[in-house]
C-alpha cells in the first residue's frame, strides 16, 4: 500500500465562507519578530476576469503584534486599537482574543490568470454587452499560471470555482467538467482545480434576458493525506502481464501454423497447376486420338466397301469358272471365254493383294501399343498419364487430409470451412473425372488389344489366300495359254476345270468369311469411336474441373498468405506489446507516485502572500469573486437613509469590496 502523508487543513471546510470575526480590544504595538497569523486575500475581478482590486485580512491571537506587508493603507476591523504602519512594518497591541486588520494592496500579481469569454449564437460579447440578451449562450472559462507572480502558490494551492445560473433564465445547461447541484431554483456548477493544474472548459445554455451572479473562486494550501491500496491493482496488472504473454505465445503459434499452412497451400497450388497442365495435355492427346481413330475408321469403311467389290468379283469369277466348266464339259470353249477367265482371275488377284496390303497396314497400325506410340508422337505419354492420374488423386487426398489438420488450428476454422466448401466439392469431381479417364484408357487398351489379336489371323489368311491365288492365277494363265494352243485332250482340260471349280468354291467361301469379319471389325470400331467421343467429352469436363480446382487453390493460397501476413503482424504487435508491458507493474508504481505528488500539494508550511518576512503563517487563503452580470436598471432606485452598520454587516461588506 502506497501512503502519501499529508495534513488536510480544517480550512478546506471554509472554502465558501469567510472566517468568523470576533470583537477585540486594543493593545500595545510590538516591533519584534513577526507574529503568528492567518492570511485571507480577497480579490475582486470584473465579469471578464480582469483584476479590479485586492486586499488582505490578517488575523492574530492578540497581544503585541508585528506584521509585514506592502500596503497602500491599513485599518483595524474588529477593535478600535491604534495601528501603525511604518514602511512595510505594521504594529499594534490588543487584549482581544482575536484581532483582524485589513491591508489594501496595489499593483499586485495574483498566482492565476483568470479569463471569462461570453458568446451568444456564436458571436462574442463583453460581460456588459451580453447582459439581458437571449439566445444560445457559451461561456469559456480559463485558468492558467501567472508567471509574473512570485512564489509557488500555483503549484501548492487548489481552487474551487462556483457558477450560479438561474433556471428561470437558463435552460438546457451543459457543463461537462463541472459538478452540478440544485440550490433552490438555481443550478450551481462547481469546478475543482488541483495544484499545478489549470482549466479550460465551456458552459452552454439557452438563455432568456441573461443575468448571472458573481463567480466565486476560493483557493487553499492543499495538503492531502492520500492512501492508495494498490495491491489489488497490482494483482490485476500481473494478470494482464500474464495474459499478454499468453496472447503473444498464441500469436507466435498462430504465425508458425499459418506459415506451415502457407507452405502446404503452395504445394497444393503447384500440384493443381501441374494437374491442370497434365489434363490439358491429356485433352490434346484425346483430340489427337479421336482424329486418328476417325482416320482409321475411314480406312476400315473403305476396306469394308471394297468387300462388296471383292465378293462380287469372286462371284463373277466363280460364274465364269462354272461357265468354262460347263463349256469344257460340253466341249465348247471359245477363246473369248478363256480371255474373260484370265482377266477375271487377274482382277481377283489384284483385289486379294489390295485386301492383304490393307489388312497388313491395319495390323501394323491398329493396337494399343500403336495407339500409345501415336499419342507419344503427339506429346502424350499414356503410361505417364495413368501414373499422373493416380498421383493426382493421391495428392488431392493428402491435401484434403492437410485441410482437416489445419482446421484444428484456433482461428482458422472459418477460413478452412470456407475453402473446404468451395474447393473439396470441385476436388471430388476432379477425382471422379481422373478415375473415369483412367478407366476409359483401360477400356481402350482392352478393346484395341482384342481387335488387334484378331487381325494377325485375318492378315495371315489373306496372305495365304494371296499366295494361293497367285499360284492359282499362274495356273489360270498357264491354262488359258494351254487351252489357247490346245487342239485336243479336252478330257484332261475338263478334269482340270472341274478341279479348279471345286477349289474356287472353297476360296469363295473364305472370301465371304473375310468380308463378314471386316464388317464385324467396322461395327466394333464404331463402338470404339463412341467410347472415344465420351472420353473426349469427359476430358473437356476434366479440363474445366482442373481449372476450377486450380482457381480454388490460388484463392486458398492468397487467403492463407493474407492470414500468414496478418498472423505475423499480430505476432510482431503482441511481441512489442509484451516487451512494453513487461515492467508495467514498476511503471504503474512510478505513475502512482507521480500522480500523488502532483495532487498532494507542497508539504511545507504556508508562505505569506504579502511578505516573505512573515515567517509564522498558519494558513493563507484566497477568496476571489467576479462582478455579477446584471441588466442595467433604467430607473434610479430610492436611496434609503443610511444607518449604522453592525459588525456582521461590516464583515459581509468584505465580500462586496470594490
KOLFI-886877 format. One line per field, with one value per residue (C-alpha): residue in one letter; chain; x, y, z. Coordinates in Angstrom, 3 decimals. Example, Ala and Ser with C-alpha at 12.3 -4.5 7.8 and 13.67 -1.06 7.14 Angstrom:
<recs>
roti = a, s .
tormi = A, A .
x = 12.300, 13.670 .
y = -4.500, -1.060 .
z = 7.800, 7.140 .
</recs>
This chain:
<recs>
roti = x, x, x, x, x, x, x, x, x, x, x, x, x, x, x, x, x, x, x, x, x, x, x, x, x, x, x, x, x, x, x, x, x, x, x, x, x, x, x, x, x, x, x, x, x, x, x, x, x, x, x, x, x, x, x, x, x, x, x, x, x, x, x, x, x, x, x, x, x, x, x, x, x, x, x, x, x, x, x, x, x, x, x, x, x, x, x, x, x, x, x, x, x, x, x, x, x, x, x, x, x, x, x, x, x, x, x, x, x, x, x, x, x, x, x, x, x, x, x, x, x, x, x, x, x, x, x, x, x, x, x, x, x, x, x, x, x, x, x, x, x, x, x, x, x, x, x, x, x, x, x, x, x, x, x, x, x, x, x, x, x, x, x, x, x, x, x, x, x, x, x, x, x, x, x, x, x, x, x, x, x, x, x, x, x, x, x, x, x, x, x, x, x, x, x, x, x, x, x, x, x, x, x, x, x, x, x, x, x, x, x, x, x, x, x, x, x, x, x, x, x, x, x, x, x, x, x, x, x, x, x, x, x, x, x, x, x, x, x, x, x, x, x, x, x, x, x, x, x, x, x, x, x, x, x, x, x, x, x, x, x, x, x, x, x, x, x, x, x, x, x, x, x, x, x, x, x, x, x, x, x, x, x, x, x, x, x, x, x, x, x, x, x, x, x, x, x, x, x, x, x, x, x, x, x, x, x, x, x, x, x, x, x, x, x, x, x, x, x, x, x, x, x, x, x, x, x, x, x, x, x, x, x, x, x, x, x, x, x, x, x, x, x, x, x, x, x, x, x, x, x, x, x, x, x, x, x, x, x, x, x, x, x, x, x, x, x, x, x, x, x, x, x, x, x, x, x, x, x, x, x, x, x, x, x, x, x, x, x, x, x, x, x, x, x, x, x, x, x, x, x, x, x, x, x, x, x, x, x, x, x, x, x, x, x, x, x, x, x, x, x, x, x, x, x, x, x, x, x, x, x, x, x, x, x, x, x, x, x, x, x, x, x, x, x, x, x, x, x, x, x, x, x, x, x, x, x, x, x, x, x, x, x, x, x, x, x, x, x, x, x, x, x, x, x, x, x, x, x, x, x, x, x, x, x, x, x, x, x, x, x, x, x, x, x, x, x, x, x, x, x, x, x, x, x, x, x, x, x, x, x, x, x, x, x, x, x, x, x, x, x, x, x, x, x, x, x, x, x, x, x, x, x, x, x, x, x, x, x, x, x, x, x, x, x, x, x, x, x, x, x, x, x, x, x, x, x, x, x, x, x, x, x, x, x, x, x, x, x, x, x, x, x, x, x, x, x, x, x, x, x, x, x, x, x, x, x, x, x, x, x, x, x, x, x, x, x, x, x, x, x, x, x, x, x, x, x, x, x, x, x, x, x, x, x, x, x, x, x, x, x, x, x, x, x, x, x, x, x, x, x, x, x, x, x, x, x, x, x, x, x, x, x, x, x, x, x, x, x, x, x, x, x, x, x, x, x, x .
tormi = A, A, A, A, A, A, A, A, A, A, A, A, A, A, A, A, A, A, A, A, A, A, A, A, A, A, A, A, A, A, A, A, A, A, A, A, A, A, A, A, A, A, A, A, A, A, A, A, A, A, A, A, A, A, A, A, A, A, A, A, A, A, A, A, A, A, A, A, A, A, A, A, A, A, A, A, A, A, A, A, A, A, A, A, A, A, A, A, A, A, A, A, A, A, A, A, A, A, A, A, A, A, A, A, A, A, A, A, A, A, A, A, A, A, A, A, A, A, A, A, A, A, A, A, A, A, A, A, A, A, A, A, A, A, A, A, A, A, A, A, A, A, A, A, A, A, A, A, A, A, A, A, A, A, A, A, A, A, A, A, A, A, A, A, A, A, A, A, A, A, A, A, A, A, A, A, A, A, A, A, A, A, A, A, A, A, A, A, A, A, A, A, A, A, A, A, A, A, A, A, A, A, A, A, A, A, A, A, A, A, A, A, A, A, A, A, A, A, A, A, A, A, A, A, A, A, A, A, A, A, A, A, A, A, A, A, A, A, A, A, A, A, A, A, A, A, A, A, A, A, A, A, A, A, A, A, A, A, A, A, A, A, A, A, A, A, A, A, A, A, A, A, A, A, A, A, A, A, A, A, A, A, A, A, A, A, A, A, A, A, A, A, A, A, A, A, A, A, A, A, A, A, A, A, A, A, A, A, A, A, A, A, A, A, A, A, A, A, A, A, A, A, A, A, A, A, A, A, A, A, A, A, A, A, A, A, A, A, A, A, A, A, A, A, A, A, A, A, A, A, A, A, A, A, A, A, A, A, A, A, A, A, A, A, A, A, A, A, A, A, A, A, A, A, A, A, A, A, A, A, A, A, A, A, A, A, A, A, A, A, A, A, A, A, A, A, A, A, A, A, A, A, A, A, A, A, A, A, A, A, A, A, A, A, A, A, A, A, A, A, A, A, A, A, A, A, A, A, A, A, A, A, A, A, A, A, A, A, A, A, A, A, A, A, A, A, A, A, A, A, A, A, A, A, A, A, A, A, A, A, A, A, A, A, A, A, A, A, A, A, A, A, A, A, A, A, A, A, A, A, A, A, A, A, A, A, A, A, A, A, A, A, A, A, A, A, A, A, A, A, A, A, A, A, A, A, A, A, A, A, A, A, A, A, A, A, A, A, A, A, A, A, A, A, A, A, A, A, A, A, A, A, A, A, A, A, A, A, A, A, A, A, A, A, A, A, A, A, A, A, A, A, A, A, A, A, A, A, A, A, A, A, A, A, A, A, A, A, A, A, A, A, A, A, A, A, A, A, A, A, A, A, A, A, A, A, A, A, A, A, A, A, A, A, A, A, A, A, A, A, A, A, A, A, A, A, A, A, A, A, A, A, A, A, A, A, A, A, A, A, A, A, A, A, A, A, A, A, A, A, A, A, A, A, A, A, A, A, A, A, A, A, A, A, A, A, A, A, A, A, A, A, A, A, A, A, A, A .
x = 0.000, 1.295, 0.743, 1.397, 1.161, -0.382, -2.418, -5.841, -6.331, -9.568, -9.607, -10.827, -14.261, -14.202, -13.651, -17.068, -17.350, -15.189, -13.692, -15.877, -14.918, -14.690, -14.502, -11.179, -9.654, -6.680, -3.163, 0.288, 2.322, 5.329, 8.087, 9.800, 9.763, 6.691, 3.686, 1.896, -1.103, -3.516, -3.985, -7.091, -6.513, -9.712, -9.593, -12.297, -12.402, -14.654, -17.072, -14.462, -11.853, -9.676, -8.311, -10.088, -8.814, -7.462, -6.844, -5.715, -7.387, -4.782, -5.914, -3.916, -4.425, -3.961, -1.008, 1.776, 1.566, 4.244, 3.415, 4.873, 3.269, 3.441, 0.035, -1.438, -3.339, -4.311, -7.219, -8.433, -11.645, -12.938, -11.238, -10.527, -6.914, -4.491, -2.478, 0.783, 2.302, 5.985, 7.002, 6.204, 6.081, 2.672, 2.377, -0.417, -1.258, -4.566, -6.039, -8.638, -8.503, -8.712, -7.744, -8.244, -6.802, -7.193, -4.410, -5.097, -2.876, -1.742, -0.195, -0.478, 0.098, -2.117, -0.940, -3.561, -4.637, -8.426, -10.496, -14.177, -15.374, -19.052, -20.562, -24.186, -25.270, -21.593, -20.737, -18.507, -19.802, -18.335, -19.953, -21.663, -22.954, -24.379, -26.486, -30.209, -29.712, -31.350, -30.094, -27.599, -25.018, -21.465, -19.102, -15.434, -13.747, -9.917, -7.370, -3.622, -0.462, 0.571, 4.333, 4.694, 3.639, 6.432, 6.266, 4.865, 1.211, 0.158, 1.867, 0.657, -2.903, -6.130, -9.031, -12.764, -14.845, -18.633, -21.078, -24.729, -27.317, -30.964, -33.062, -35.819, -33.386, -31.170, -32.221, -30.508, -27.437, -24.365, -21.071, -19.132, -16.304, -18.430, -20.278, -23.864, -26.128, -29.572, -29.643, -33.232, -34.278, -30.644, -28.099, -24.685, -21.742, -18.617, -15.123, -12.130, -8.668, -5.800, -2.425, -0.225, -3.160, -5.254, -8.633, -10.079, -13.759, -17.082, -20.605, -23.541, -27.197, -30.236, -30.804, -33.527, -32.757, -29.408, -28.043, -25.547, -24.484, -20.852, -18.465, -16.812, -13.296, -11.620, -8.057, -6.393, -2.980, -3.795, -2.118, -3.736, -3.395, -3.889, -3.809, -3.853, -4.261, -2.565, -2.365, -5.497, -4.417, -1.002, -2.672, -4.762, -1.679, 0.189, -2.809, -2.719, 1.015, 0.432, -2.440, -0.262, 2.428, -0.150, -1.524, 1.970, 2.717, -0.573, 0.158, 3.564, 1.970, -0.670, 2.046, 4.045, 0.918, -0.139, 3.370, 3.080, -0.391, 1.030, 3.694, 1.052, -1.272, 1.679, 2.351, -1.362, -1.405, 1.683, 0.126, -3.131, -1.138, 0.683, -2.624, -4.155, -1.220, -1.373, -5.136, -4.696, -2.094, -4.438, -7.237, -4.980, -3.965, -7.598, -8.419, -5.473, -6.633, -10.146, -8.856, -6.560, -9.319, -11.579, -8.931, -8.655, -12.430, -12.444, -9.879, -11.954, -15.069, -13.170, -11.943, -15.446, -16.779, -14.241, -15.523, -18.601, -16.415, -14.337, -17.339, -18.922, -15.696, -15.391, -18.979, -18.313, -15.142, -17.000, -19.685, -17.013, -15.436, -18.804, -19.373, -15.987, -16.699, -19.978, -18.399, -15.458, -17.756, -19.820, -16.635, -17.467, -14.850, -14.085, -11.011, -13.233, -14.246, -10.587, -9.660, -12.518, -11.375, -7.803, -8.959, -11.325, -8.598, -6.235, -8.840, -9.377, -5.635, -5.307, -8.281, -6.811, -3.456, -5.145, -7.038, -3.823, -1.991, -4.902, -5.090, -1.305, -1.439, -4.369, -2.495, 0.568, -1.417, -4.354, -3.413, -2.895, 0.903, 0.409, -2.143, 0.393, 3.080, 0.729, -0.069, 3.639, 4.285, 1.693, 3.355, 1.192, 2.701, -0.267, 1.606, 2.778, -0.779, -2.166, 0.531, -0.128, -3.863, -3.179, -0.643, -3.062, -5.814, -3.364, -2.165, -5.730, -6.458, -3.313, -4.345, -7.824, -6.163, -3.941, -7.003, -8.578, -5.432, -5.300, -8.964, -7.848, -5.731, -7.631, -8.848, -8.667, -11.876, -13.975, -11.383, -10.748, -14.504, -14.938, -12.250, -13.368, -16.888, -15.534, -12.616, -13.333, -16.522, -14.591, -11.733, -14.119, -15.390, -11.806, -11.019, -14.078, -13.004, -9.430, -10.661, -13.060, -10.189, -8.017, -10.913, -11.546, -7.882, -8.025, -11.158, -9.478, -6.495, -8.706, -10.705, -7.757, -5.825, -8.875, -9.316, -5.578, -5.456, -7.894, -6.068, -2.958, -5.133, -7.037, -3.843, -2.261, -5.320, -5.226, -1.504, -2.158, -5.092, -2.895, -0.157, -2.623, -4.398, -1.179, -0.392, -3.952, -3.731, -0.490, -2.277, -5.144, -2.690, -0.978, -4.374, -5.553, -2.325, -2.512, -6.155, -5.473, -2.870, -4.632, -6.355, -7.174, -7.096, -10.227, -10.883, -7.803, -8.857, -12.332, -10.853, -8.627, -11.517, -13.660, -10.876, -10.437, -14.149, -14.129, -11.087, -12.550, -15.734, -13.611, -11.831, -15.150, -16.407, -13.179, -13.749, -17.276, -15.958, -13.314, -15.813, -18.040, -15.004, -14.241, -17.879, -17.679, -14.456, -16.112, -19.139, -16.887, -14.812, -17.946, -18.261, -14.625, -15.407, -18.370, -16.116, -13.524, -16.237, -17.284, -13.627, -13.223, -16.291, -15.027, -11.622, -13.238, -15.047, -11.771, -10.059, -12.839, -12.765, -8.993, -9.206, -11.766, -9.614, -6.565, -8.537, -9.735, -6.205, -4.983, -7.758, -6.893, -3.211, -3.981, -6.248, -3.653, -0.972, -3.125, -3.704, 0.019, 0.818, -1.855, -0.667, 2.929, 1.854, -0.183, 2.784, 5.006, 2.420, 1.911, 5.684, 6.069, 3.096, 4.703, 8.002, 6.277, 4.179, 6.853, 7.654, 4.169, 3.962, 7.012, 5.694, 2.361, 4.190, 6.051, 2.879, 1.005, 3.864, 3.911, 0.129, 0.102, 2.917, 1.033, -2.224, -0.828, 0.457, 3.505, 4.065, 5.912, 4.234, 2.247, 4.191, 2.870, 1.450, 2.185, 5.749, 8.488, 9.263, 6.139, 7.609, 4.914, 1.926, -0.531, -2.686, -3.162, -6.467, -7.617, -11.191, -11.777, -15.041, -16.112, -18.701, -22.210, -23.718, -26.890, -29.320, -28.719, -31.566, -33.044, -34.949, -32.879, -33.936, -34.801, -31.754, -32.718, -31.359, -28.025, -27.993, -25.126, -23.777, -23.430, -20.194, -21.658, -22.682, -19.202, -17.731, -20.158, -19.088, -15.664, -17.124, -18.574, -15.437, -14.962 .
y = 0.000, 3.404, 6.200, 9.859, 11.514, 14.937, 17.059, 18.152, 21.595, 22.438, 25.426, 23.117, 23.346, 27.128, 27.487, 29.011, 31.173, 33.688, 33.126, 34.475, 37.788, 38.256, 41.717, 42.581, 45.279, 47.484, 46.575, 47.957, 47.569, 45.287, 45.700, 42.418, 39.217, 38.684, 37.368, 34.157, 34.805, 33.718, 35.476, 35.731, 37.508, 38.982, 39.620, 41.257, 40.681, 42.177, 39.811, 39.117, 38.004, 41.147, 42.252, 45.263, 45.435, 43.298, 43.461, 41.177, 40.399, 39.325, 37.634, 37.240, 35.803, 39.085, 40.639, 42.722, 42.209, 42.770, 42.108, 42.961, 43.890, 46.429, 48.008, 51.236, 51.581, 49.551, 49.578, 47.559, 45.628, 44.374, 46.584, 50.268, 49.667, 52.063, 50.547, 51.920, 51.498, 52.255, 51.294, 47.614, 47.133, 47.005, 47.035, 47.188, 45.826, 44.324, 42.486, 40.807, 37.046, 37.513, 40.647, 41.429, 44.169, 44.918, 45.960, 47.417, 46.009, 47.881, 46.630, 43.038, 39.950, 37.062, 33.462, 32.752, 34.261, 34.013, 34.763, 34.551, 34.922, 35.098, 34.027, 34.299, 32.471, 32.137, 35.836, 37.067, 39.772, 41.526, 40.979, 44.382, 43.727, 40.261, 41.256, 40.970, 39.144, 35.878, 33.004, 30.123, 31.031, 29.723, 30.712, 29.821, 29.634, 29.504, 29.473, 29.396, 30.124, 33.775, 33.525, 37.142, 36.150, 35.196, 32.084, 28.595, 29.375, 27.986, 24.646, 24.461, 25.792, 24.150, 26.198, 25.703, 27.779, 28.097, 29.434, 30.036, 30.070, 30.962, 28.204, 30.719, 32.438, 29.473, 26.058, 23.094, 23.782, 21.722, 21.800, 18.557, 19.256, 20.547, 19.065, 20.302, 20.749, 22.235, 25.173, 26.249, 27.340, 27.778, 25.411, 25.576, 24.489, 23.650, 23.153, 21.827, 22.755, 20.775, 22.315, 22.943, 22.476, 24.899, 24.588, 25.326, 24.471, 25.661, 26.105, 26.173, 27.031, 28.518, 31.886, 34.489, 38.004, 36.659, 37.571, 35.711, 36.032, 36.633, 33.739, 32.619, 31.148, 30.022, 28.785, 26.948, 25.499, 21.871, 19.211, 15.811, 12.592, 10.136, 6.398, 4.229, 0.468, -0.725, -4.430, -5.362, -3.117, -4.791, -8.215, -7.189, -5.787, -9.068, -10.937, -8.605, -9.218, -12.998, -12.646, -10.591, -13.285, -15.974, -13.824, -13.376, -17.119, -17.872, -15.296, -16.879, -20.336, -18.956, -17.335, -20.595, -22.608, -20.177, -20.384, -24.190, -23.841, -21.413, -23.975, -26.676, -24.469, -23.530, -27.221, -27.749, -24.850, -26.192, -29.658, -28.238, -26.305, -29.476, -31.333, -28.608, -28.775, -32.592, -32.555, -30.016, -32.300, -35.248, -33.341, -32.524, -36.204, -37.340, -34.948, -36.357, -39.906, -39.068, -37.646, -40.669, -43.145, -41.253, -41.753, -45.461, -45.805, -44.113, -46.694, -49.545, -48.144, -48.021, -51.592, -52.723, -51.001, -52.942, -56.179, -55.893, -55.485, -58.470, -60.709, -59.511, -60.178, -63.601, -64.330, -63.271, -65.373, -68.330, -67.838, -67.694, -70.899, -72.591, -71.347, -72.709, -75.933, -76.236, -75.294, -77.663, -80.387, -79.694, -79.457, -75.969, -73.449, -70.296, -68.055, -65.216, -67.323, -68.062, -64.379, -63.410, -66.052, -64.728, -61.112, -62.044, -64.041, -61.053, -58.750, -61.205, -61.466, -57.685, -57.402, -60.055, -58.249, -54.947, -56.627, -58.144, -54.785, -53.081, -55.786, -55.670, -51.890, -52.189, -54.796, -52.568, -49.527, -50.952, -51.914, -50.457, -50.296, -48.422, -46.166, -45.321, -44.691, -42.394, -40.491, -40.250, -38.710, -36.066, -35.354, -37.527, -40.438, -42.728, -44.636, -41.358, -40.029, -43.064, -42.704, -38.939, -39.565, -41.876, -39.435, -36.500, -38.421, -39.261, -35.619, -34.298, -36.832, -35.700, -32.037, -32.931, -34.543, -31.450, -29.172, -31.409, -30.988, -27.217, -26.862, -27.721, -24.546, -21.926, -19.017, -20.900, -22.923, -20.414, -19.913, -23.665, -24.396, -21.742, -23.250, -26.813, -25.950, -24.184, -26.468, -30.016, -30.399, -29.494, -31.767, -34.750, -34.009, -33.880, -37.208, -38.760, -37.412, -38.669, -42.148, -42.099, -41.080, -43.946, -46.416, -45.167, -45.656, -49.165, -49.981, -48.640, -50.911, -53.982, -53.305, -52.446, -55.457, -57.663, -56.315, -56.371, -60.017, -60.951, -59.079, -61.361, -64.377, -62.327, -60.984, -64.442, -65.906, -63.135, -63.788, -67.460, -66.556, -64.108, -66.763, -69.440, -67.189, -66.019, -69.690, -70.203, -67.203, -68.551, -71.845, -69.969, -68.165, -71.411, -72.978, -70.241, -70.381, -74.099, -74.114, -71.494, -73.712, -76.928, -78.708, -81.802, -83.577, -81.814, -84.568, -83.571, -79.972, -80.742, -82.594, -79.666, -77.245, -79.341, -79.462, -75.671, -75.052, -77.206, -75.371, -71.974, -72.751, -73.131, -69.875, -68.084, -69.319, -67.921, -64.561, -64.463, -65.204, -62.475, -59.816, -60.716, -60.345, -56.933, -55.906, -57.027, -55.049, -51.920, -52.385, -52.895, -49.876, -47.751, -48.662, -47.602, -44.253, -43.814, -44.523, -42.076, -39.415, -39.994, -39.858, -36.550, -35.097, -36.309, -34.847, -31.443, -31.711, -32.730, -29.653, -27.439, -29.132, -28.932, -25.215, -24.639, -26.659, -24.544, -21.313, -22.566, -23.437, -19.995, -18.354, -20.579, -19.685, -15.959, -16.233, -18.198, -15.696, -12.859, -14.883, -15.518, -11.819, -10.874, -13.520, -12.324, -8.715, -9.774, -11.699, -8.650, -6.461, -8.823, -9.181, -5.422, -5.243, -7.911, -6.053, -2.765, -4.273, -6.495, -3.899, -2.421, -3.049, -0.855, 1.775, 1.877, 2.288, 5.256, 6.746, 6.415, 8.144, 10.875, 11.312, 11.539, 14.062, 16.122, 16.319, 16.314, 19.860, 21.147, 19.657, 22.781, 25.332, 28.060, 31.083, 34.626, 36.126, 39.726, 39.483, 36.902, 38.495, 36.906, 33.554, 32.404, 31.968, 29.237, 29.472, 31.502, 31.530, 33.245, 34.456, 35.553, 36.898, 38.411, 41.070, 39.873, 40.254, 42.268, 44.147, 47.848, 49.480, 52.429, 53.846, 55.168, 53.407, 55.434, 55.662, 54.731, 56.651, 55.208, 53.511, 52.479, 49.078, 46.238, 44.255, 41.334, 43.687, 45.177, 41.700, 40.891, 44.062, 42.497, 40.241, 43.217, 45.359, 47.280 .
z = 0.000, -1.001, 1.547, 0.890, 4.302, 4.248, 6.629, 5.415, 6.917, 8.588, 6.235, 3.418, 5.027, 4.820, 1.050, 0.507, 3.672, 5.494, 8.865, 11.640, 13.182, 16.908, 18.565, 20.160, 22.358, 21.639, 22.747, 22.621, 19.465, 19.319, 16.756, 17.371, 15.258, 13.033, 14.895, 14.138, 11.926, 9.208, 5.867, 3.701, 0.378, -1.098, -4.846, -6.924, -10.690, -13.311, -15.057, -17.769, -15.193, -15.084, -11.696, -10.160, -6.575, -3.746, -0.034, 2.767, 6.097, 8.652, 11.867, 15.109, 18.571, 20.391, 22.272, 20.777, 17.025, 14.391, 10.773, 7.385, 4.087, 1.282, 1.812, 0.484, 3.759, 6.815, 9.291, 12.234, 11.606, 14.933, 17.515, 17.943, 18.831, 17.145, 14.305, 12.960, 9.513, 9.035, 5.514, 5.255, 9.056, 10.710, 14.530, 17.087, 20.515, 21.611, 24.523, 22.316, 21.898, 18.121, 16.212, 12.485, 10.348, 6.661, 4.280, 0.851, -1.943, -5.022, -8.271, -7.080, -9.246, -8.221, -8.928, -11.618, -14.924, -14.912, -18.003, -18.904, -22.511, -23.463, -26.794, -27.892, -31.039, -31.960, -31.555, -28.712, -26.362, -23.364, -19.991, -20.158, -23.688, -23.019, -20.014, -20.816, -24.146, -25.213, -27.361, -27.268, -24.642, -24.387, -21.549, -21.915, -18.518, -18.384, -15.570, -16.282, -14.319, -13.920, -14.255, -13.129, -9.614, -7.216, -5.085, -5.553, -4.941, -8.350, -7.566, -3.937, -3.958, -5.100, -6.413, -6.231, -8.660, -8.449, -11.074, -10.203, -13.010, -12.514, -14.144, -14.877, -17.231, -18.237, -19.611, -21.249, -19.129, -20.088, -18.167, -18.862, -16.391, -13.520, -10.581, -10.915, -7.904, -7.346, -4.946, -4.727, -8.227, -9.244, -10.743, -9.061, -11.220, -9.222, -10.657, -8.699, -9.962, -8.416, -7.516, -10.538, -12.905, -14.890, -16.573, -19.986, -20.159, -21.506, -20.209, -22.621, -22.086, -23.734, -22.044, -21.847, -20.532, -19.383, -15.974, -13.784, -10.168, -9.284, -9.912, -6.669, -6.678, -3.452, -3.038, -0.152, 0.555, -0.221, 1.909, 1.345, 3.271, 0.433, 0.951, -2.156, -1.795, -4.938, -4.024, -5.972, -8.847, -8.980, -8.943, -11.912, -13.637, -13.104, -14.514, -17.500, -17.975, -17.853, -20.320, -22.662, -22.522, -23.320, -26.121, -27.544, -27.316, -29.052, -31.737, -32.380, -32.628, -34.982, -37.109, -37.260, -38.086, -40.798, -42.291, -42.432, -43.921, -46.497, -47.478, -47.819, -49.835, -52.071, -52.715, -53.341, -55.797, -57.601, -57.738, -59.068, -61.684, -62.733, -62.790, -64.936, -67.375, -67.499, -68.049, -70.846, -72.463, -71.993, -73.671, -76.617, -76.819, -76.688, -79.517, -81.497, -80.697, -81.790, -85.067, -85.613, -84.900, -87.257, -89.969, -89.102, -89.215, -92.613, -93.807, -92.380, -94.018, -97.332, -96.786, -95.890, -99.000, -101.097, -99.596, -101.782, -104.873, -103.766, -103.250, -106.485, -108.395, -106.769, -107.724, -111.303, -111.385, -109.976, -112.606, -115.258, -113.960, -113.971, -117.474, -118.549, -116.702, -118.498, -121.771, -121.323, -120.172, -123.213, -125.238, -126.228, -125.130, -127.083, -126.969, -125.738, -122.719, -121.951, -122.241, -119.923, -117.467, -117.446, -116.952, -114.139, -112.415, -112.699, -111.145, -108.287, -107.686, -107.566, -105.224, -102.927, -102.991, -102.140, -99.300, -97.981, -98.112, -96.356, -93.698, -93.180, -92.816, -90.413, -88.347, -88.199, -87.025, -85.079, -81.480, -78.031, -78.499, -81.783, -80.064, -77.296, -79.903, -81.837, -78.614, -77.792, -81.236, -80.295, -76.929, -74.634, -72.671, -71.868, -69.132, -67.539, -67.812, -65.953, -63.300, -63.132, -62.677, -59.746, -58.265, -58.686, -56.882, -54.064, -53.869, -53.612, -50.842, -48.997, -49.216, -48.025, -45.007, -44.591, -44.549, -41.884, -39.757, -40.309, -39.297, -35.773, -35.503, -33.414, -35.504, -38.846, -38.553, -40.515, -43.266, -43.674, -43.705, -46.402, -48.616, -47.912, -49.096, -52.189, -53.126, -51.880, -53.947, -57.086, -55.963, -55.714, -59.227, -60.469, -58.747, -60.436, -63.818, -63.316, -62.400, -65.369, -67.637, -66.383, -66.797, -70.342, -71.248, -69.752, -71.794, -74.925, -74.216, -73.770, -76.902, -79.149, -77.883, -78.600, -82.099, -82.747, -81.633, -84.418, -87.176, -87.427, -88.231, -90.802, -92.315, -92.273, -94.002, -96.596, -97.072, -97.641, -99.879, -101.789, -102.209, -103.170, -105.609, -107.150, -107.715, -108.897, -111.221, -112.631, -113.218, -114.879, -117.104, -117.998, -118.514, -120.750, -122.731, -122.824, -123.868, -126.443, -128.067, -127.397, -130.159, -128.243, -124.965, -123.793, -121.269, -119.322, -119.628, -118.355, -115.372, -114.565, -114.877, -112.594, -110.015, -110.365, -109.778, -106.661, -105.287, -106.078, -104.189, -101.065, -101.923, -102.435, -99.058, -97.457, -99.123, -97.701, -94.211, -94.658, -95.697, -92.746, -90.414, -91.881, -91.347, -87.694, -87.226, -88.664, -86.395, -83.358, -84.288, -84.229, -80.553, -80.103, -81.713, -79.370, -76.387, -77.681, -78.059, -74.447, -73.457, -75.307, -73.559, -70.185, -70.972, -71.575, -68.232, -66.615, -68.095, -66.743, -63.325, -63.049, -63.938, -61.165, -58.779, -59.653, -59.248, -55.867, -54.761, -55.905, -53.883, -50.927, -51.259, -51.433, -48.390, -46.442, -47.498, -46.147, -42.994, -42.670, -43.103, -40.583, -38.131, -38.463, -37.984, -34.983, -33.580, -34.073, -32.365, -29.432, -29.107, -28.923, -26.560, -24.397, -24.313, -23.497, -20.678, -19.158, -16.468, -16.304, -12.550, -11.979, -14.360, -12.525, -9.209, -10.659, -12.144, -8.848, -7.037, -9.682, -9.530, -5.751, -5.860, -8.441, -6.458, -2.951, -2.913, -1.026, 2.424, 3.606, 5.866, 4.097, 2.874, 3.302, 0.124, 1.165, 2.530, 2.899, 6.307, 7.733, 8.782, 11.216, 8.913, 9.841, 6.744, 3.596, 1.733, -1.441, -1.857, -5.455, -6.776, -10.085, -10.615, -11.407, -14.861, -14.359, -16.546, -16.076, -14.157, -16.040, -13.046, -10.193, -7.042, -3.958, -1.686, 1.864, 4.747, 5.758, 9.123, 11.295, 10.106, 12.552, 12.927, 10.920, 8.115, 8.099, 7.680, 4.870, 3.134, 2.804, 0.052, -1.764, -1.583, -4.855 .
</recs>
